[in-house]
Amino acid sequence: MLLKVVISILLIIGIINPKVIWMVKGGGKFKDNGPSNLYLVMNRVFSVILLLVTWLFLPN
């Protein structure tokens, strides 16, 4: 159950503010470039999908 909660928190952060995930993954190394709009949208879509998979298929 704790694993579900931790994964869910990270995914919710990715849904609300995908720039944070971009910075954590190393995007902050590039000074004048931000994440593309496509990256932000795809990150939100995959975060929602993974959140659903986490709660539907991971055992308690």
CHARMM internal coordinates of N, CA and C (Angstrom, degrees):
IC EDIT
DIST 1 N 1 CA 1.4460
DIST 1 CA 1 C 1.5275
ANGL 1 N 1 CA 1 C 111.03
DIST 1 C 2 N 1.3346
ANGL 1 CA 1 C 2 N 115.92
DIHE 1 N 1 CA 1 C 2 N -38.34
DIST 2 N 2 CA 1.4612
ANGL 1 C 2 N 2 CA 120.13
DIHE 1 CA 1 C 2 N 2 CA 179.40
DIST 2 CA 2 C 1.5283
ANGL 2 N 2 CA 2 C 110.62
DIHE 1 C 2 N 2 CA 2 C -63.43
DIST 2 C 3 N 1.3239
ANGL 2 CA 2 C 3 N 115.95
DIHE 2 N 2 CA 2 C 3 N -38.13
DIST 3 N 3 CA 1.4665
ANGL 2 C 3 N 3 CA 120.05
DIHE 2 CA 2 C 3 N 3 CA 178.23
DIST 3 CA 3 C 1.5266
ANGL 3 N 3 CA 3 C 110.73
DIHE 2 C 3 N 3 CA 3 C -61.99
DIST 3 C 4 N 1.3124
ANGL 3 CA 3 C 4 N 116.90
DIHE 3 N 3 CA 3 C 4 N -41.78
DIST 4 N 4 CA 1.4681
ANGL 3 C 4 N 4 CA 120.87
DIHE 3 CA 3 C 4 N 4 CA 177.86
DIST 4 CA 4 C 1.5211
ANGL 4 N 4 CA 4 C 111.37
DIHE 3 C 4 N 4 CA 4 C -60.66
DIST 4 C 5 N 1.3170
ANGL 4 CA 4 C 5 N 116.53
DIHE 4 N 4 CA 4 C 5 N -41.66
DIST 5 N 5 CA 1.4571
ANGL 4 C 5 N 5 CA 120.94
DIHE 4 CA 4 C 5 N 5 CA -178.24
DIST 5 CA 5 C 1.5290
ANGL 5 N 5 CA 5 C 110.65
DIHE 4 C 5 N 5 CA 5 C -66.87
DIST 5 C 6 N 1.3199
ANGL 5 CA 5 C 6 N 116.93
DIHE 5 N 5 CA 5 C 6 N -44.40
DIST 6 N 6 CA 1.4628
ANGL 5 C 6 N 6 CA 120.76
DIHE 5 CA 5 C 6 N 6 CA -179.83
DIST 6 CA 6 C 1.5264
ANGL 6 N 6 CA 6 C 110.40
DIHE 5 C 6 N 6 CA 6 C -63.93
DIST 6 C 7 N 1.3115
ANGL 6 CA 6 C 7 N 117.01
DIHE 6 N 6 CA 6 C 7 N -46.81
DIST 7 N 7 CA 1.4623
ANGL 6 C 7 N 7 CA 120.94
DIHE 6 CA 6 C 7 N 7 CA 178.44
DIST 7 CA 7 C 1.5211
ANGL 7 N 7 CA 7 C 110.36
DIHE 6 C 7 N 7 CA 7 C -61.42
DIST 7 C 8 N 1.3125
ANGL 7 CA 7 C 8 N 116.98
DIHE 7 N 7 CA 7 C 8 N -41.61
DIST 8 N 8 CA 1.4598
ANGL 7 C 8 N 8 CA 121.49
DIHE 7 CA 7 C 8 N 8 CA -179.59
DIST 8 CA 8 C 1.5215
ANGL 8 N 8 CA 8 C 111.77
DIHE 7 C 8 N 8 CA 8 C -63.36
DIST 8 C 9 N 1.3112
ANGL 8 CA 8 C 9 N 116.88
DIHE 8 N 8 CA 8 C 9 N -41.54
DIST 9 N 9 CA 1.4692
ANGL 8 C 9 N 9 CA 120.31
DIHE 8 CA 8 C 9 N 9 CA 178.88
DIST 9 CA 9 C 1.5200
ANGL 9 N 9 CA 9 C 110.43
DIHE 8 C 9 N 9 CA 9 C -61.78
DIST 9 C 10 N 1.3263
ANGL 9 CA 9 C 10 N 116.92
DIHE 9 N 9 CA 9 C 10 N -45.57
DIST 10 N 10 CA 1.4658
ANGL 9 C 10 N 10 CA 120.13
DIHE 9 CA 9 C 10 N 10 CA 179.10
DIST 10 CA 10 C 1.5265
ANGL 10 N 10 CA 10 C 111.77
DIHE 9 C 10 N 10 CA 10 C -63.40
DIST 10 C 11 N 1.3169
ANGL 10 CA 10 C 11 N 116.66
DIHE 10 N 10 CA 10 C 11 N -40.48
DIST 11 N 11 CA 1.4596
ANGL 10 C 11 N 11 CA 119.91
DIHE 10 CA 10 C 11 N 11 CA 179.52
DIST 11 CA 11 C 1.5230
ANGL 11 N 11 CA 11 C 111.97
DIHE 10 C 11 N 11 CA 11 C -69.27
DIST 11 C 12 N 1.3092
ANGL 11 CA 11 C 12 N 117.59
DIHE 11 N 11 CA 11 C 12 N -36.50
DIST 12 N 12 CA 1.4653
ANGL 11 C 12 N 12 CA 120.42
DIHE 11 CA 11 C 12 N 12 CA 177.94
DIST 12 CA 12 C 1.5232
ANGL 12 N 12 CA 12 C 110.29
DIHE 11 C 12 N 12 CA 12 C -67.08
DIST 12 C 13 N 1.3201
ANGL 12 CA 12 C 13 N 117.34
DIHE 12 N 12 CA 12 C 13 N -37.69
DIST 13 N 13 CA 1.4678
ANGL 12 C 13 N 13 CA 120.07
DIHE 12 CA 12 C 13 N 13 CA 173.88
DIST 13 CA 13 C 1.5183
ANGL 13 N 13 CA 13 C 109.72
DIHE 12 C 13 N 13 CA 13 C -60.79
DIST 13 C 14 N 1.3410
ANGL 13 CA 13 C 14 N 116.90
DIHE 13 N 13 CA 13 C 14 N -41.40
DIST 14 N 14 CA 1.4639
ANGL 13 C 14 N 14 CA 120.87
DIHE 13 CA 13 C 14 N 14 CA 178.25
DIST 14 CA 14 C 1.5180
ANGL 14 N 14 CA 14 C 112.95
DIHE 13 C 14 N 14 CA 14 C -65.25
DIST 14 C 15 N 1.3185
ANGL 14 CA 14 C 15 N 117.17
DIHE 14 N 14 CA 14 C 15 N -30.23
DIST 15 N 15 CA 1.4658
ANGL 14 C 15 N 15 CA 120.58
DIHE 14 CA 14 C 15 N 15 CA 178.36
DIST 15 CA 15 C 1.5281
ANGL 15 N 15 CA 15 C 110.21
DIHE 14 C 15 N 15 CA 15 C -76.33
DIST 15 C 16 N 1.3190
ANGL 15 CA 15 C 16 N 116.57
DIHE 15 N 15 CA 15 C 16 N -44.94
DIST 16 N 16 CA 1.4622
ANGL 15 C 16 N 16 CA 120.89
DIHE 15 CA 15 C 16 N 16 CA -176.18
DIST 16 CA 16 C 1.5308
ANGL 16 N 16 CA 16 C 111.55
DIHE 15 C 16 N 16 CA 16 C -72.43
DIST 16 C 17 N 1.3182
ANGL 16 CA 16 C 17 N 116.93
DIHE 16 N 16 CA 16 C 17 N -47.37
DIST 17 N 17 CA 1.4640
ANGL 16 C 17 N 17 CA 120.61
DIHE 16 CA 16 C 17 N 17 CA -176.43
DIST 17 CA 17 C 1.5266
ANGL 17 N 17 CA 17 C 109.93
DIHE 16 C 17 N 17 CA 17 C -139.26
DIST 17 C 18 N 1.3273
ANGL 17 CA 17 C 18 N 117.91
DIHE 17 N 17 CA 17 C 18 N 85.30
DIST 18 N 18 CA 1.4656
ANGL 17 C 18 N 18 CA 119.87
DIHE 17 CA 17 C 18 N 18 CA -177.14
DIST 18 CA 18 C 1.5282
ANGL 18 N 18 CA 18 C 113.95
DIHE 17 C 18 N 18 CA 18 C -67.46
DIST 18 C 19 N 1.3281
ANGL 18 CA 18 C 19 N 117.77
DIHE 18 N 18 CA 18 C 19 N -14.76
DIST 19 N 19 CA 1.4716
ANGL 18 C 19 N 19 CA 119.33
DIHE 18 CA 18 C 19 N 19 CA 176.86
DIST 19 CA 19 C 1.5297
ANGL 19 N 19 CA 19 C 111.33
DIHE 18 C 19 N 19 CA 19 C -65.08
DIST 19 C 20 N 1.3312
ANGL 19 CA 19 C 20 N 116.54
DIHE 19 N 19 CA 19 C 20 N -30.46
DIST 20 N 20 CA 1.4655
ANGL 19 C 20 N 20 CA 120.30
DIHE 19 CA 19 C 20 N 20 CA 177.83
DIST 20 CA 20 C 1.5217
ANGL 20 N 20 CA 20 C 109.70
DIHE 19 C 20 N 20 CA 20 C -63.00
DIST 20 C 21 N 1.3104
ANGL 20 CA 20 C 21 N 116.87
DIHE 20 N 20 CA 20 C 21 N -44.63
DIST 21 N 21 CA 1.4679
ANGL 20 C 21 N 21 CA 121.18
DIHE 20 CA 20 C 21 N 21 CA 178.64
DIST 21 CA 21 C 1.5229
ANGL 21 N 21 CA 21 C 110.05
DIHE 20 C 21 N 21 CA 21 C -63.70
DIST 21 C 22 N 1.3221
ANGL 21 CA 21 C 22 N 116.91
DIHE 21 N 21 CA 21 C 22 N -39.06
DIST 22 N 22 CA 1.4608
ANGL 21 C 22 N 22 CA 121.18
DIHE 21 CA 21 C 22 N 22 CA 178.11
DIST 22 CA 22 C 1.5289
ANGL 22 N 22 CA 22 C 110.54
DIHE 21 C 22 N 22 CA 22 C -61.97
DIST 22 C 23 N 1.3314
ANGL 22 CA 22 C 23 N 116.89
DIHE 22 N 22 CA 22 C 23 N -41.31
DIST 23 N 23 CA 1.4627
ANGL 22 C 23 N 23 CA 120.56
DIHE 22 CA 22 C 23 N 23 CA 178.98
DIST 23 CA 23 C 1.5259
ANGL 23 N 23 CA 23 C 111.11
DIHE 22 C 23 N 23 CA 23 C -66.69
DIST 23 C 24 N 1.3330
ANGL 23 CA 23 C 24 N 116.76
DIHE 23 N 23 CA 23 C 24 N -41.06
DIST 24 N 24 CA 1.4636
ANGL 23 C 24 N 24 CA 120.89
DIHE 23 CA 23 C 24 N 24 CA -179.25
DIST 24 CA 24 C 1.5211
ANGL 24 N 24 CA 24 C 110.92
DIHE 23 C 24 N 24 CA 24 C -65.28
DIST 24 C 25 N 1.3333
ANGL 24 CA 24 C 25 N 116.59
DIHE 24 N 24 CA 24 C 25 N -37.32
DIST 25 N 25 CA 1.4580
ANGL 24 C 25 N 25 CA 120.79
DIHE 24 CA 24 C 25 N 25 CA -178.52
DIST 25 CA 25 C 1.5275
ANGL 25 N 25 CA 25 C 112.60
DIHE 24 C 25 N 25 CA 25 C -75.91
DIST 25 C 26 N 1.3279
ANGL 25 CA 25 C 26 N 118.60
DIHE 25 N 25 CA 25 C 26 N -0.33
DIST 26 N 26 CA 1.4554
ANGL 25 C 26 N 26 CA 120.63
DIHE 25 CA 25 C 26 N 26 CA 176.13
DIST 26 CA 26 C 1.5145
ANGL 26 N 26 CA 26 C 113.78
DIHE 25 C 26 N 26 CA 26 C 108.10
DIST 26 C 27 N 1.2994
ANGL 26 CA 26 C 27 N 118.31
DIHE 26 N 26 CA 26 C 27 N 7.40
DIST 27 N 27 CA 1.4530
ANGL 26 C 27 N 27 CA 120.49
DIHE 26 CA 26 C 27 N 27 CA -179.86
DIST 27 CA 27 C 1.5158
ANGL 27 N 27 CA 27 C 112.72
DIHE 26 C 27 N 27 CA 27 C -69.56
DIST 27 C 28 N 1.3028
ANGL 27 CA 27 C 28 N 117.51
DIHE 27 N 27 CA 27 C 28 N -19.77
DIST 28 N 28 CA 1.4528
ANGL 27 C 28 N 28 CA 121.35
DIHE 27 CA 27 C 28 N 28 CA 179.29
DIST 28 CA 28 C 1.5188
ANGL 28 N 28 CA 28 C 113.49
DIHE 27 C 28 N 28 CA 28 C -69.83
DIST 28 C 29 N 1.3341
ANGL 28 CA 28 C 29 N 117.39
DIHE 28 N 28 CA 28 C 29 N -10.50
DIST 29 N 29 CA 1.4596
ANGL 28 C 29 N 29 CA 120.69
DIHE 28 CA 28 C 29 N 29 CA 178.56
DIST 29 CA 29 C 1.5212
ANGL 29 N 29 CA 29 C 112.03
DIHE 28 C 29 N 29 CA 29 C -68.89
DIST 29 C 30 N 1.3264
ANGL 29 CA 29 C 30 N 116.17
DIHE 29 N 29 CA 29 C 30 N -23.83
DIST 30 N 30 CA 1.4582
ANGL 29 C 30 N 30 CA 120.84
DIHE 29 CA 29 C 30 N 30 CA -177.44
DIST 30 CA 30 C 1.5236
ANGL 30 N 30 CA 30 C 107.97
DIHE 29 C 30 N 30 CA 30 C -95.37
DIST 30 C 31 N 1.3233
ANGL 30 CA 30 C 31 N 116.43
DIHE 30 N 30 CA 30 C 31 N 110.32
DIST 31 N 31 CA 1.4592
ANGL 30 C 31 N 31 CA 120.94
DIHE 30 CA 30 C 31 N 31 CA -168.26
DIST 31 CA 31 C 1.5259
ANGL 31 N 31 CA 31 C 114.37
DIHE 30 C 31 N 31 CA 31 C -65.15
DIST 31 C 32 N 1.3058
ANGL 31 CA 31 C 32 N 118.76
DIHE 31 N 31 CA 31 C 32 N -51.34
DIST 32 N 32 CA 1.4605
ANGL 31 C 32 N 32 CA 120.67
DIHE 31 CA 31 C 32 N 32 CA -171.81
DIST 32 CA 32 C 1.5192
ANGL 32 N 32 CA 32 C 113.49
DIHE 31 C 32 N 32 CA 32 C -98.10
DIST 32 C 33 N 1.2957
ANGL 32 CA 32 C 33 N 117.24
DIHE 32 N 32 CA 32 C 33 N 1.25
DIST 33 N 33 CA 1.4641
ANGL 32 C 33 N 33 CA 120.22
DIHE 32 CA 32 C 33 N 33 CA -178.06
DIST 33 CA 33 C 1.5142
ANGL 33 N 33 CA 33 C 110.42
DIHE 32 C 33 N 33 CA 33 C -110.02
DIST 33 C 34 N 1.3142
ANGL 33 CA 33 C 34 N 114.91
DIHE 33 N 33 CA 33 C 34 N 131.66
DIST 34 N 34 CA 1.4593
ANGL 33 C 34 N 34 CA 120.14
DIHE 33 CA 33 C 34 N 34 CA 174.22
DIST 34 CA 34 C 1.5153
ANGL 34 N 34 CA 34 C 109.01
DIHE 33 C 34 N 34 CA 34 C -104.58
DIST 34 C 35 N 1.3079
ANGL 34 CA 34 C 35 N 116.80
DIHE 34 N 34 CA 34 C 35 N 175.94
DIST 35 N 35 CA 1.4616
ANGL 34 C 35 N 35 CA 119.60
DIHE 34 CA 34 C 35 N 35 CA 178.17
DIST 35 CA 35 C 1.5312
ANGL 35 N 35 CA 35 C 110.17
DIHE 34 C 35 N 35 CA 35 C -69.68
DIST 35 C 36 N 1.3042
ANGL 35 CA 35 C 36 N 115.97
DIHE 35 N 35 CA 35 C 36 N 147.07
DIST 36 N 36 CA 1.4650
ANGL 35 C 36 N 36 CA 120.15
DIHE 35 CA 35 C 36 N 36 CA 178.99
DIST 36 CA 36 C 1.5253
ANGL 36 N 36 CA 36 C 109.56
DIHE 35 C 36 N 36 CA 36 C -74.07
DIST 36 C 37 N 1.3179
ANGL 36 CA 36 C 37 N 115.31
DIHE 36 N 36 CA 36 C 37 N 160.29
DIST 37 N 37 CA 1.4615
ANGL 36 C 37 N 37 CA 120.01
DIHE 36 CA 36 C 37 N 37 CA 177.95
DIST 37 CA 37 C 1.5263
ANGL 37 N 37 CA 37 C 110.71
DIHE 36 C 37 N 37 CA 37 C -62.60
DIST 37 C 38 N 1.3277
ANGL 37 CA 37 C 38 N 117.13
DIHE 37 N 37 CA 37 C 38 N -37.00
DIST 38 N 38 CA 1.4617
ANGL 37 C 38 N 38 CA 120.85
DIHE 37 CA 37 C 38 N 38 CA 178.19
DIST 38 CA 38 C 1.5278
ANGL 38 N 38 CA 38 C 110.17
DIHE 37 C 38 N 38 CA 38 C -61.72
DIST 38 C 39 N 1.3157
ANGL 38 CA 38 C 39 N 117.44
DIHE 38 N 38 CA 38 C 39 N -43.08
DIST 39 N 39 CA 1.4617
ANGL 38 C 39 N 39 CA 120.87
DIHE 38 CA 38 C 39 N 39 CA 178.33
DIST 39 CA 39 C 1.5254
ANGL 39 N 39 CA 39 C 110.85
DIHE 38 C 39 N 39 CA 39 C -60.34
DIST 39 C 40 N 1.3282
ANGL 39 CA 39 C 40 N 116.70
DIHE 39 N 39 CA 39 C 40 N -44.46
DIST 40 N 40 CA 1.4609
ANGL 39 C 40 N 40 CA 120.40
DIHE 39 CA 39 C 40 N 40 CA -178.03
DIST 40 CA 40 C 1.5232
ANGL 40 N 40 CA 40 C 111.33
DIHE 39 C 40 N 40 CA 40 C -64.31
DIST 40 C 41 N 1.3275
ANGL 40 CA 40 C 41 N 116.70
DIHE 40 N 40 CA 40 C 41 N -42.62
DIST 41 N 41 CA 1.4675
ANGL 40 C 41 N 41 CA 120.58
DIHE 40 CA 40 C 41 N 41 CA 179.88
DIST 41 CA 41 C 1.5245
ANGL 41 N 41 CA 41 C 110.67
DIHE 40 C 41 N 41 CA 41 C -66.94
DIST 41 C 42 N 1.3286
ANGL 41 CA 41 C 42 N 116.94
DIHE 41 N 41 CA 41 C 42 N -46.43
DIST 42 N 42 CA 1.4681
ANGL 41 C 42 N 42 CA 120.03
DIHE 41 CA 41 C 42 N 42 CA -178.99
DIST 42 CA 42 C 1.5257
ANGL 42 N 42 CA 42 C 111.28
DIHE 41 C 42 N 42 CA 42 C -64.69
DIST 42 C 43 N 1.3149
ANGL 42 CA 42 C 43 N 117.01
DIHE 42 N 42 CA 42 C 43 N -36.15
DIST 43 N 43 CA 1.4581
ANGL 42 C 43 N 43 CA 120.31
DIHE 42 CA 42 C 43 N 43 CA 177.92
DIST 43 CA 43 C 1.5248
ANGL 43 N 43 CA 43 C 110.49
DIHE 42 C 43 N 43 CA 43 C -63.70
DIST 43 C 44 N 1.3281
ANGL 43 CA 43 C 44 N 117.02
DIHE 43 N 43 CA 43 C 44 N -41.14
DIST 44 N 44 CA 1.4691
ANGL 43 C 44 N 44 CA 120.25
DIHE 43 CA 43 C 44 N 44 CA 177.56
DIST 44 CA 44 C 1.5223
ANGL 44 N 44 CA 44 C 111.22
DIHE 43 C 44 N 44 CA 44 C -65.55
DIST 44 C 45 N 1.3249
ANGL 44 CA 44 C 45 N 116.81
DIHE 44 N 44 CA 44 C 45 N -43.28
DIST 45 N 45 CA 1.4690
ANGL 44 C 45 N 45 CA 120.46
DIHE 44 CA 44 C 45 N 45 CA -179.06
DIST 45 CA 45 C 1.5328
ANGL 45 N 45 CA 45 C 110.55
DIHE 44 C 45 N 45 CA 45 C -61.99
DIST 45 C 46 N 1.3306
ANGL 45 CA 45 C 46 N 116.55
DIHE 45 N 45 CA 45 C 46 N -49.11
DIST 46 N 46 CA 1.4652
ANGL 45 C 46 N 46 CA 119.64
DIHE 45 CA 45 C 46 N 46 CA -179.47
DIST 46 CA 46 C 1.5233
ANGL 46 N 46 CA 46 C 111.79
DIHE 45 C 46 N 46 CA 46 C -66.14
DIST 46 C 47 N 1.3200
ANGL 46 CA 46 C 47 N 117.69
DIHE 46 N 46 CA 46 C 47 N -33.45
DIST 47 N 47 CA 1.4669
ANGL 46 C 47 N 47 CA 120.16
DIHE 46 CA 46 C 47 N 47 CA 177.54
DIST 47 CA 47 C 1.5228
ANGL 47 N 47 CA 47 C 110.69
DIHE 46 C 47 N 47 CA 47 C -64.56
DIST 47 C 48 N 1.3264
ANGL 47 CA 47 C 48 N 117.21
DIHE 47 N 47 CA 47 C 48 N -42.22
DIST 48 N 48 CA 1.4647
ANGL 47 C 48 N 48 CA 120.34
DIHE 47 CA 47 C 48 N 48 CA 178.20
DIST 48 CA 48 C 1.5298
ANGL 48 N 48 CA 48 C 110.31
DIHE 47 C 48 N 48 CA 48 C -64.10
DIST 48 C 49 N 1.3214
ANGL 48 CA 48 C 49 N 116.60
DIHE 48 N 48 CA 48 C 49 N -44.74
DIST 49 N 49 CA 1.4680
ANGL 48 C 49 N 49 CA 120.52
DIHE 48 CA 48 C 49 N 49 CA 179.62
DIST 49 CA 49 C 1.5334
ANGL 49 N 49 CA 49 C 110.71
DIHE 48 C 49 N 49 CA 49 C -61.28
DIST 49 C 50 N 1.3182
ANGL 49 CA 49 C 50 N 116.55
DIHE 49 N 49 CA 49 C 50 N -46.05
DIST 50 N 50 CA 1.4664
ANGL 49 C 50 N 50 CA 119.89
DIHE 49 CA 49 C 50 N 50 CA -179.36
DIST 50 CA 50 C 1.5227
ANGL 50 N 50 CA 50 C 111.99
DIHE 49 C 50 N 50 CA 50 C -67.42
DIST 50 C 51 N 1.3280
ANGL 50 CA 50 C 51 N 117.25
DIHE 50 N 50 CA 50 C 51 N -32.55
DIST 51 N 51 CA 1.4588
ANGL 50 C 51 N 51 CA 120.13
DIHE 50 CA 50 C 51 N 51 CA 176.26
DIST 51 CA 51 C 1.5227
ANGL 51 N 51 CA 51 C 110.70
DIHE 50 C 51 N 51 CA 51 C -64.81
DIST 51 C 52 N 1.3182
ANGL 51 CA 51 C 52 N 116.52
DIHE 51 N 51 CA 51 C 52 N -42.69
DIST 52 N 52 CA 1.4625
ANGL 51 C 52 N 52 CA 120.43
DIHE 51 CA 51 C 52 N 52 CA 176.79
DIST 52 CA 52 C 1.5315
ANGL 52 N 52 CA 52 C 111.32
DIHE 51 C 52 N 52 CA 52 C -63.77
DIST 52 C 53 N 1.3133
ANGL 52 CA 52 C 53 N 116.55
DIHE 52 N 52 CA 52 C 53 N -44.56
DIST 53 N 53 CA 1.4690
ANGL 52 C 53 N 53 CA 120.70
DIHE 52 CA 52 C 53 N 53 CA 179.58
DIST 53 CA 53 C 1.5293
ANGL 53 N 53 CA 53 C 110.22
DIHE 52 C 53 N 53 CA 53 C -62.68
DIST 53 C 54 N 1.3145
ANGL 53 CA 53 C 54 N 116.61
DIHE 53 N 53 CA 53 C 54 N -40.80
DIST 54 N 54 CA 1.4652
ANGL 53 C 54 N 54 CA 120.74
DIHE 53 CA 53 C 54 N 54 CA -179.93
DIST 54 CA 54 C 1.5244
ANGL 54 N 54 CA 54 C 111.23
DIHE 53 C 54 N 54 CA 54 C -59.40
DIST 54 C 55 N 1.3308
ANGL 54 CA 54 C 55 N 117.36
DIHE 54 N 54 CA 54 C 55 N -46.19
DIST 55 N 55 CA 1.4522
ANGL 54 C 55 N 55 CA 120.02
DIHE 54 CA 54 C 55 N 55 CA -175.81
DIST 55 CA 55 C 1.5176
ANGL 55 N 55 CA 55 C 113.00
DIHE 54 C 55 N 55 CA 55 C -81.68
DIST 55 C 56 N 1.3260
ANGL 55 CA 55 C 56 N 117.90
DIHE 55 N 55 CA 55 C 56 N -22.41
DIST 56 N 56 CA 1.4614
ANGL 55 C 56 N 56 CA 118.97
DIHE 55 CA 55 C 56 N 56 CA -179.01
DIST 56 CA 56 C 1.5303
ANGL 56 N 56 CA 56 C 113.16
DIHE 55 C 56 N 56 CA 56 C -90.02
DIST 56 C 57 N 1.3251
ANGL 56 CA 56 C 57 N 117.37
DIHE 56 N 56 CA 56 C 57 N -33.04
DIST 57 N 57 CA 1.4630
ANGL 56 C 57 N 57 CA 119.12
DIHE 56 CA 56 C 57 N 57 CA -170.10
DIST 57 CA 57 C 1.5305
ANGL 57 N 57 CA 57 C 115.81
DIHE 56 C 57 N 57 CA 57 C -115.90
DIST 57 C 58 N 1.3169
ANGL 57 CA 57 C 58 N 119.29
DIHE 57 N 57 CA 57 C 58 N -17.60
DIST 58 N 58 CA 1.4576
ANGL 57 C 58 N 58 CA 119.12
DIHE 57 CA 57 C 58 N 58 CA 176.93
DIST 58 CA 58 C 1.5243
ANGL 58 N 58 CA 58 C 109.05
DIHE 57 C 58 N 58 CA 58 C -80.13
DIST 58 C 59 N 1.3139
ANGL 58 CA 58 C 59 N 117.38
DIHE 58 N 58 CA 58 C 59 N 135.83
DIST 59 N 59 CA 1.4659
ANGL 58 C 59 N 59 CA 118.99
DIHE 58 CA 58 C 59 N 59 CA 179.60
DIST 59 CA 59 C 1.5248
ANGL 59 N 59 CA 59 C 110.93
DIHE 58 C 59 N 59 CA 59 C -72.42
DIST 59 C 60 N 1.3155
ANGL 59 CA 59 C 60 N 114.73
DIHE 59 N 59 CA 59 C 60 N 156.98
DIST 60 N 60 CA 1.4706
ANGL 59 C 60 N 60 CA 119.19
DIHE 59 CA 59 C 60 N 60 CA 177.44
DIST 60 CA 60 C 1.4985
ANGL 60 N 60 CA 60 C 107.78
DIHE 59 C 60 N 60 CA 60 C -73.75
END
COOR INIT
IC SEED 1 N 1 CA 1 C
IC BUILD
